[in-house]
Amino acid sequence: MDFKNLLLESSNGIAKLTVNRPDKLNALNHETLSELARAFDAIEADALVRVLVVTGSGEKAFVAGADINELVAMQSAMQAKDLAFFGQQVFGRLEKMSKPSIAMVNGFALGGGCELALACTLRTASKSARFGLPEVSLGIIPGYGGTQRLARIAGPGVAREWVLTGDMIGAEEAWRVGVVNRLFAPEELKEGTWKLAETILSRGPTALRLALETIRRGLNMSQQEGEIIESDMFGLASTTEDMRQRMQAFLDKSKKK
Ligand code: COA
């Protein structure tokens, strides 16, 4: 696929999508957001891709936010609302993908960059990465789903602290509060992230898809309703040939012991 601001490559079931505007610390302008939407659709449609890794180009940044040059040019509340709505739709596509995604956070993940990472299924980070939602220091609020996702991932207390202070948050702290799933020394980030992706790749593909959907949908309903979805999905998973083969393989191995 042809992109100006993204790099997309894939091998052995793992797609790597890199936001590639290193001279602007990979800031998300409208063009890049549109390209992300196209890339997410392509990745969703590609049966050979089973895990997506999203990262940023260069040593310094994952993504340093929405492009402030475009934000400053907003002329009306409705124009700004449309921009936020567009970003929410794009990141919503990522979150609702039928395959898991991992944000590999290699540097600054600020504003829209932090929101991009939050829309991924999981997050790995280099110990030198920095997170944050600095929008209030620019007189706006996070607009690409950050207020909602951070509160769901790390709880409302953490979301209020990050959003109201606008402070940069070190990777260790982001890991401590559950925003980062796995933390690595900078030189081990890629290998550690690929190991995580490969572990996921080795699991049942239909089971992964159903589990992802069950957790995602359950977050927006009561536990009782969520458990109904869970038993439905459990039922669906039990009909797959993959389940039969995996269970038989376990039993055969046990017999040999
Ligand atoms: N939008 C547009 N351009 C951005 C950007 C953004 N969000 N973040 C960085 N850039 C650009 C800078 O303008 C600069 O461009 P230039 O070389 O043409 O002047 C380039 O990226 C490098 O950034 P710079 O600020 O020089 O790097 P730094 O190491 O001094 O600082 C940051 C790094 C991340 C602390 C700083 O760039 C920053 O605060 N960025 C904005 C973060 C933000 O508020 N994001 C949320 C937006 S809602």
Residues whose N, C-alpha, C, O or C-beta is under 5 A from the ligand:
A	BS01	COA	D23 K24 L25 A27 A64 G65 A66 D67 I68 N69 F108 L110 G111 G112 P134 E135
